[in-house]
Amino acid sequence: MSNTSSDGATAAGSNPVMPESANSTASGHASGSNTDEAGGTKRKKTSDVWEYFKVIDGANKAECQYCKQRYKVAEGGTTSTLLRHVKKCSRIKRFKGNDSGMLPLDDSMLTSVKEGEGVDTGIVDYGKYDHAKSRELLAKALICHELPFMFTEYHRMNIFLKYCNPYYQTVSRNTIKKECLKVYENEKDNVKKVFQIVDRISITSDCWTSNQTIGYMCLTTHYIDKSWKLQKRIISFNELSPPHSGEAIADAIMESLGKWGIEDKIGTITLDNAGNNDRAAAIMKLNFNARNKLHFKGFFFHIRCCAHILNLVVQDGLSKIDKCLTKIREGVKYLKKSPGRLLKFGEHAKRVGIITSRSLCIDVKTRWNSTHRMLKSAIYYKNAFNGYADRDSSFSEWVPDDSEWDKAEKVCKLLEVFVQATKIYSGTSYPTSNLFLAEMLNVKKAICDAYFDEDDFTREMSFAMYTKFEKYWGEVNVLMAVAAILDPRLKTLSIKFCYKRLYPEVEVDSRVNDVLEKMRAIYEIYANEHATSTPSSSGASAASSSVASGNEDTDMWRFVQSTWNESQSTSDLENYLKEDVFQHRLHTPFDILKWWQVHAGRYPILSKLARDTLTIPISTVASESAFSAGGRVLDDYRSSLTKDTVEMLVCGGDWIRAGTKAELQTFQQAASVEESLEIQFPMSNLSIN
């Protein structure tokens, strides 16, 4: 007797109950022979197909006992059609435990992570229903899509799951929470295995206060795996007790690195421009230096977030039109409060020849890119602003005058170059660092052009921006330059071109030489490490001494050895710099990491330097993006979650999403903040000729 649940479904792990008379022959002929109406005896049904079919409708049709598909019984007694059905029937194959008979699910949703790589294998373990496996997959879904634990107890969801598989059993929220913890620990072990084979890791960190008024610190690692793919993993999302001093931040970061066993592999740390972060970086630098684990000779250890630098520069520029921004912001708010006002504003815009397909936009004061979007949309509807004020006297106080509109247009035009740079710097799937120098050149060029503009307002605005830019530029200058040189399409041409436009001509050569000297100094460290870890040089010496001790002509062998030494005297770096740049067609994708992977045999030492340098992030956006996930996990309905549970959900979700090729959206990503800033005009029946 089978073990069944209260609703008649078979219990987890047990085999399904065979359909009635599945092991017999046609219904009513269990004895093995068929008797016709005249009393004669027909040939015995010996085909195995009758284990799955039964005869109905007076022996004229055969019905599958699993899927209820019916076929007409052939007069000659052939069963070819029925056999074909048995081979393709998914329900029969599921009962038999045949892996090819399961439902055709998307492999990317059920893939496991290959050990040591963190990438999809594309392997799916189809087979008999396994309730333990279903719990694991359900736990991954809850973590990845940021669903509540109560999701598994939703009545209608359980009806759906029962319909999909009658053998599914409801999982309580407490059970699924334990399963999520188990998944988290397994994923954590996989990430640790990856870190064991990674030589150098860069980290970014930032702090955040939740709706619980609890301070959290996020720590994100950035590295290139053995397949030369850029990877990032959140390794800590934990409570940071006040006060958030530099000492507290440094201690928390070092503690997390120690737990993961990667404290000796850290190359750089990227932080935003807060004083406590500067103090934390200085403490950590002393710590690493004392342990003799300060990589890159300490040149790049502390990287200031360039996205924050750009924000500071832009805010200095926007401060010059603060009055105009206030008017536009309040004017848009005034229109947004009433659909009737928006409708009339849109109708007036059409009357003055403006196509209203573009939306108005409201900004977030702390996000300058949204302010830029608000400016662009307001300038587009400039004539409508002025005209609508004549119809609505309450709106007139929010309309900028001509001089203010003129200033707004100049600022908006200058900020265009900052928008492009921010897109590069602020990507969570960030680019390799060889692209940063060109973007920074565009920013400084735009500021300098504004500084030499004939307009007094433009010069005044650009001076404040230039002062702030120069304050931070030198700290990331060398890193960007070295990374640009490691681009085989450009090499030293990149910094020569950029520096001629960034500095006075008399300083260019000295600055280029300074970058090259620092790059050679870093290269020497890699060369020494390579010589220590490679036994070839000691083996050659042993061979030479062995020959010299014999009766061979020692002068000849000394000559051969000196020739060999001369051939090795030119370093990878010098060979790379002397060779022509790599010819690559413009406007076609170029994978710089793939290029270095292919040429690693040719430049064994320099390729390691490139691998560690190109992965360095220059913004903390990757860590800041985790706060969006934290805000979704800790919403108003889940504010009682413990800090350990929050870390499990945020880190576990990051690891699972990183290990799949599919684009996995969270439950609330559809309602992004950017979309909510757009203000669409109501539909109007107004026709403008």
URRA-V732730 format. One record per pair of residues at least 6 apart in sequence whose C-alpha atoms are under 7 Angstrom apart, sorted by the first residue. I is the first residue (numbers start at 1). J is the second residue. If there is no record, write none. Layout:
i = {I/I}
j = {J/J}
This chain:
i = {3/3/4/4/5/9/9/10/10/11/12/12/12/12/13/13/16/19/22/22/23/24/24/25/25/25/25/26/26/26/27/27/32/33/33/33/33/34/34/34/34/35/35/36/49/49/52/52/53/53/53/53/54/54/54/54/55/55/55/56/56/60/60/61/61/61/61/62/62/62/62/63/63/63/64/66/66/67/86/90/90/90/93/94/94/94/97/97/98/99/99/102/107/107/108/108/108/108/110/111/111/111/111/111/112/112/112/113/113/113/113/114/114/115/116/116/116/117/117/118/119/119/120/120/120/131/135/136/136/139/139/139/140/142/143/143/143/144/144/144/144/145/145/145/146/146/146/149/149/149/150/152/152/152/153/153/153/158/161/162/181/184/184/187/192/198/199/200/200/200/200/200/201/201/201/201/201/201/202/202/202/202/202/202/202/202/203/203/203/203/203/203/203/204/204/204/204/204/204/204/204/205/205/205/205/205/205/205/206/206/206/206/206/206/207/207/207/207/208/208/208/208/209/209/210/212/214/215/215/215/216/216/216/216/217/217/217/217/218/218/218/218/219/219/219/219/219/220/220/220/220/220/221/221/221/221/222/222/222/222/223/223/223/223/224/224/224/224/225/228/228/228/230/233/233/234/234/235/236/236/236/237/237/238/238/239/245/246/246/246/246/247/249/250/250/250/257/264/267/267/268/268/268/269/269/269/270/270/270/270/270/270/270/270/271/271/271/271/271/272/272/272/272/273/273/273/281/288/296/297/300/303/303/304/305/305/305/306/306/306/307/307/307/307/311/313/313/313/314/316/316/317/317/317/317/320/321/321/324/324/327/327/327/328/328/329/330/331/331/332/335/335/336/339/342/342/343/343/343/345/346/346/347/348/348/349/350/350/351/359/359/359/359/359/360/360/360/360/360/361/361/361/361/361/361/362/362/362/363/363/363/363/364/364/365/369/372/375/376/385/386/389/389/414/417/417/418/421/424/425/425/426/426/428/428/432/432/433/433/433/433/433/433/434/434/434/434/434/435/436/437/437/437/441/441/447/447/450/450/450/451/451/451/451/452/453/478/481/481/482/482/483/483/484/484/485/485/485/486/487/488/488/489/489/489/489/490/491/491/495/496/499/500/526/527/530/548/572/572/572/573/596/600/629/630/657}
j = {10/11/10/11/11/166/167/16/167/167/130/131/167/168/130/131/95/65/51/52/51/30/51/32/45/50/51/50/54/55/54/55/44/41/42/43/44/41/42/43/44/41/42/42/82/83/64/65/62/63/64/65/62/63/64/65/61/62/63/62/63/72/73/70/71/72/73/70/71/72/73/69/70/71/70/91/92/91/92/101/102/103/101/101/102/128/127/128/127/126/127/126/122/124/122/660/661/662/124/120/121/122/123/124/120/121/123/119/120/121/659/120/121/190/190/193/194/194/225/659/659/660/659/660/661/168/179/179/183/176/179/180/180/148/649/652/653/653/656/657/666/665/666/667/633/666/667/173/176/177/173/171/172/173/171/172/173/170/168/168/648/648/652/655/260/225/265/223/265/266/267/612/221/222/223/265/266/267/221/222/223/266/267/268/269/616/219/220/221/222/268/269/270/219/220/221/269/270/271/620/623/218/219/220/270/271/620/623/217/218/271/620/623/624/215/216/217/218/215/216/217/627/215/216/631/639/239/239/240/241/237/238/239/240/237/238/239/240/236/237/238/623/234/235/236/237/623/232/233/234/235/623/232/233/234/235/231/232/233/615/230/231/232/615/230/231/611/615/231/593/594/597/615/654/655/651/654/651/256/647/651/647/651/643/647/643/276/276/277/279/280/280/280/280/283/284/263/293/295/301/300/301/302/301/302/303/302/303/304/305/617/618/619/620/277/303/304/305/620/304/305/308/620/304/305/308/302/294/522/522/479/476/618/618/618/619/620/425/618/619/422/425/426/619/368/465/468/469/465/464/465/461/462/464/465/461/407/408/400/404/398/399/400/398/399/362/398/395/398/362/341/342/342/682/681/682/681/682/684/388/356/681/686/384/388/384/356/688/688/377/678/679/680/681/377/378/678/679/680/373/374/377/677/678/679/374/677/678/370/371/374/677/370/371/371/419/412/412/412/399/399/395/396/446/442/443/443/439/431/618/619/619/621/621/622/614/615/480/483/614/615/616/617/480/483/484/487/614/484/480/480/481/484/498/502/462/466/458/459/462/458/459/462/463/459/459/515/495/515/515/519/613/614/491/494/491/492/494/610/592/581/582/581/582/583/584/581/577/581/512/512/508/508/605/605/605/554/603/605/606/606/607/607/650/650/664}
